[in-house]
Amino acid sequence: MSRLALTSDFLSTLRSNLLKHEKETCAVLYGRAVEISGKLARIIVRESEHPQANAYSERTSVRVQLRPEFVAEVVQRARRNKESVIFVHTHPFSLNKFSAIDDAGESELAVFLNQRVPEVAHAALLLTPEASIARELGTKKPLRVVGVGERILYGDTPVRNGVNIRYDRQIRTFGVAGQKILESIRVGIVGVGGTGSSVLQQLVHLGVRDLVLIDPDTIEETNLNRLFGAKPQDVGKFKVIVAEAWAKKINPAAKIEAKRDSTLKASVARSLADVDFVFCCTDSHGSRAILNQFAYQYLVPTIDMGVVIAAPAGKVTHIAGRTQMLAPGLACLACGNLLDAEQVRRDLLTDFERRTDPYILGEPEPAPAVISLNSTMASLAVTMFLNAVVGV
């Protein structure tokens, strides 16, 4: 399902300001549509406009309509800036669906907008006391409303009949509604090595069944000490292919897209706009820098993690681990001075540039890695994810 993405604060403030009125109330949002392979992935909301009382031609507790002059000004701005327009209205009563009146009004509006601002996706957003519901303007195609911040706010709980008994014990922790959210969201994992394979294992056991795995590397024998699901006969195979097969043994119903590629490529990183949450499990500073920017630019919450073991001459002097969520309202990796600018530069070089760079000599020394430490940080990251999406 495509998404209508706002910051959590934006969504909460919008709901508070509009639903305090006894009459139906309108607002207009402006944003940018992101398409992946010709499919709408998300509309990212950036600004809002609230019509004054004289902008309404009709406004009651069951019906609302804006004056054509106001709508024309909105459309002129959208055409000038090539923006998506999201028309918002409320039902101050408990009708958690678009009404027949909404359908009729939207049809006319969609025709007008598609003529004046073509090739740009537009949307309608309905706010009720219980839910936030969106769809592509003038259609029945739903958009999932997502408020992105330290806590992820979902417009409404997905409807799916029945709950698998295998999840009984965790449902006792975060409820049926939480389980349905886990089963409905799409999660990306960048890097399925030591930490990424552990994250994958836990997510599949939790009931996440729509995943995108990205990793360009093949399995080496030195990976077998910490790579979940990998066997000696898997050496030489792509990590994502092995991870996909192993995850489907845990849950055959899982839908997994395995990409033998790197987020150092802009098109690959941008494709993650079609997921709901990202785990950054790569040790590349270049990939982390790209995903750091991506999380805030595209409003896709991301958790970055890592483990460092300092063991000069084979003697451990210290061990450090970190998990950090990247989302609006939270500090980014640059804020915490956690990106090495020189390493970022090197990671973003082409193979030719790297071979000819006089400052790069030889190959980097492999870093120490222990499965228990990787698993500890992976578990903390998954728990952070659960806190964000279901409130654990």
Residue pairs with C-beta under 8 A, 6 or more apart in sequence:
1 142
1 143
1 144
2 39
2 40
2 41
2 42
2 43
2 136
2 141
2 143
2 144
3 41
3 42
3 43
3 143
3 144
3 145
3 146
3 276
4 42
4 43
4 45
4 86
4 123
4 125
4 134
4 143
4 144
4 145
4 146
4 155
5 42
5 43
5 44
5 45
5 146
5 148
5 298
5 299
5 300
6 14
6 29
6 45
6 145
6 146
6 147
6 148
6 299
7 147
7 148
7 149
7 299
7 328
7 329
8 147
8 148
8 149
8 150
8 151
8 152
8 153
8 328
8 329
9 147
9 149
9 328
9 329
10 45
10 48
10 147
11 132
11 145
11 147
11 153
12 147
12 153
14 27
14 48
14 88
14 127
15 127
15 132
17 27
17 50
18 25
18 26
18 27
18 88
18 90
18 127
19 25
19 90
19 92
19 127
19 128
19 129
21 90
21 92
22 61
22 92
23 59
23 60
23 61
23 64
23 92
24 59
24 60
24 61
24 62
24 63
24 64
24 89
24 90
24 91
24 92
25 59
25 64
25 89
25 90
25 92
26 51
26 56
26 64
26 66
26 87
26 88
26 89
26 90
27 48
27 49
27 50
27 51
27 88
27 89
28 48
28 49
28 50
28 51
28 74
28 85
28 86
28 87
28 88
29 45
29 47
29 48
29 49
29 85
29 86
29 88
29 125
30 45
30 46
30 47
30 48
30 49
30 77
30 78
30 81
30 83
30 84
30 85
30 86
31 43
31 44
31 45
31 46
31 47
31 83
31 84
31 86
32 43
32 44
32 46
32 83
32 84
33 40
33 42
33 43
33 44
33 84
33 120
33 121
34 40
34 41
34 42
34 43
34 44
34 270
34 273
34 298
35 41
35 121
36 270
36 271
36 273
36 274
39 274
40 121
40 136
41 273
41 274
42 273
42 274
42 298
42 299
43 84
43 86
43 121
43 123
43 143
44 298
44 299
45 86
49 74
51 66
51 70
54 67
55 66
55 67
55 70
56 64
56 65
56 66
56 67
57 65
57 66
57 67
57 68
58 64
58 65
59 65
61 92
61 93
62 93
63 101
64 89
65 105
71 109
71 112
74 85
75 85
75 112
75 113
75 116
75 117
77 83
78 84
78 85
78 113
78 116
78 117
78 120
78 122
79 116
79 117
82 117
82 120
83 117
83 120
84 120
84 121
84 122
84 123
85 113
85 117
85 122
85 123
85 137
86 122
86 123
86 124
86 125
86 134
87 106
87 109
87 122
87 123
87 124
87 125
87 137
88 124
88 125
88 126
88 127
89 102
89 124
89 125
89 126
89 127
90 126
90 127
90 128
91 99
91 126
91 127
91 128
92 128
92 129
93 128
93 129
94 128
94 129
94 130
95 128
96 128
96 130
96 131
96 133
96 156
97 126
97 133
98 106
98 124
98 126
98 133
98 135
102 124
102 126
106 124
106 137
106 138
107 138
109 137
109 138
110 122
110 137
110 138
110 139
111 138
113 122
113 137
114 122
114 138
121 136
122 136
122 137
123 134
123 135
123 136
123 137
123 143
124 134
124 135
124 136
124 137
125 132
125 133
125 134
125 145
126 132
126 133
126 134
130 156
131 155
131 156
132 145
132 155
132 156
133 142
133 145
133 155
133 156
134 142
134 143
134 144
134 145
134 155
135 141
135 142
135 143
136 143
144 154
144 155
144 276
145 154
145 155
145 156
146 152
146 153
146 154
146 155
146 276
146 299
147 153
147 154
148 299
148 300
148 301
148 327
148 328
149 327
149 328
149 329
149 330
150 325
150 327
150 329
150 330
150 388
151 387
151 388
151 391
152 277
152 301
152 388
152 389
154 181
157 177
157 180
157 181
158 180
158 181
158 183
158 184
159 180
160 180
160 183
160 184
163 171
163 176
163 179
163 180
164 207
167 179
167 206
167 207
170 179
170 206
170 207
171 178
171 179
173 392
174 386
174 390
174 391
174 392
175 390
177 390
178 389
178 390
178 391
178 392
179 207
181 389
181 390
182 206
182 207
182 208
182 389
182 390
183 207
183 208
183 209
184 210
185 208
185 210
185 276
185 277
185 389
186 210
186 211
186 212
186 274
186 275
186 276
186 277
187 203
187 208
187 210
187 211
187 212
187 275
187 276
187 277
187 278
187 279
188 211
188 212
188 213
188 214
188 272
188 275
188 277
188 278
188 279
189 196
189 199
189 200
189 203
189 211
189 212
189 213
189 214
189 278
189 279
189 281
190 196
190 214
190 215
190 263
190 272
190 278
190 279
190 280
190 281
190 282
190 287
190 291
191 214
191 215
191 280
191 281
191 282
191 283
191 287
192 200
192 213
192 215
192 239
192 240
192 243
192 281
193 215
193 217
193 223
193 226
193 227
193 239
193 281
193 283
194 223
194 226
194 227
194 307
194 369
194 371
194 374
195 281
195 305
195 306
195 307
195 374
195 377
195 378
195 381
196 213
196 215
196 243
196 279
196 281
196 282
196 378
197 226
197 227
197 228
197 229
197 230
197 239
197 243
198 228
198 374
198 375
198 378
198 379
199 279
199 281
199 378
199 381
199 382
200 211
200 213
200 228
200 243
200 247
201 228
201 229
201 247
201 250
202 378
202 379
202 382
203 211
203 382
204 211
204 247
204 250
204 251
204 254
205 250
206 382
206 386
207 251
208 254
209 251
209 253
209 254
209 255
210 254
210 255
211 247
211 254
211 255
211 256
211 257
212 256
212 257
212 259
212 271
212 272
212 274
212 275
213 240
213 243
213 244
213 256
213 257
213 258
213 259
214 240
214 259
214 261
214 262
214 263
214 268
214 272
215 238
215 239
215 240
215 243
215 259
215 260
216 260
216 261
216 262
217 238
217 239
218 236
218 237
218 238
218 239
219 227
219 230
219 234
219 235
219 236
219 237
219 238
219 239
219 242
220 235
221 232
221 235
222 366
223 230
223 239
224 230
224 231
224 232
224 235
225 369
225 370
225 371
226 369
226 370
226 371
226 374
227 239
228 246
229 242
229 243
229 245
229 246
229 247
230 239
230 242
230 246
234 242
238 258
238 260
240 258
240 259
240 260
241 258
241 260
243 258
244 256
244 258
247 254
247 256
248 254
248 256
259 268
259 271
261 268
262 268
262 287
263 269
263 272
263 282
263 287
263 290
263 291
264 284
264 286
264 287
264 290
264 347
264 348
269 290
269 291
269 294
270 294
270 298
272 278
272 291
272 294
272 298
272 300
273 298
273 300
275 300
276 300
276 301
277 300
277 301
277 302
277 303
277 385
277 388
277 389
278 291
278 294
278 295
278 300
278 301
278 302
278 303
279 302
279 303
279 305
279 381
279 385
280 287
280 288
280 291
280 302
280 303
280 304
280 305
280 326
281 305
281 378
282 288
282 291
283 306
283 367
284 347
285 339
285 340
285 343
285 344
285 347
286 343
286 344
286 346
286 347
286 348
287 347
288 304
288 333
288 339
289 333
289 339
289 344
289 347
291 302
291 304
291 326
292 302
292 304
292 326
292 332
292 333
292 334
292 339
294 300
294 302
295 301
295 302
295 326
295 327
295 332
296 326
296 327
296 328
296 332
299 328
301 325
301 326
301 327
301 388
302 325
302 326
302 327
303 323
303 324
303 325
303 326
303 381
303 384
303 385
304 322
304 323
304 324
304 326
304 333
305 321
305 322
305 323
305 324
305 377
305 378
305 380
305 381
306 321
306 322
306 377
307 319
307 320
307 321
307 369
307 373
307 374
307 377
308 319
308 320
308 321
308 367
309 316
309 319
309 367
309 368
309 369
309 370
309 373
310 316
310 317
310 318
310 319
310 320
311 317
311 368
319 373
321 373
321 376
321 377
321 380
322 338
322 377
323 377
323 380
323 381
323 384
324 330
324 331
324 333
324 336
324 338
325 384
325 388
326 332
326 333
327 388
333 339
346 354
346 357
346 360
349 357
354 360
383 392
386 392
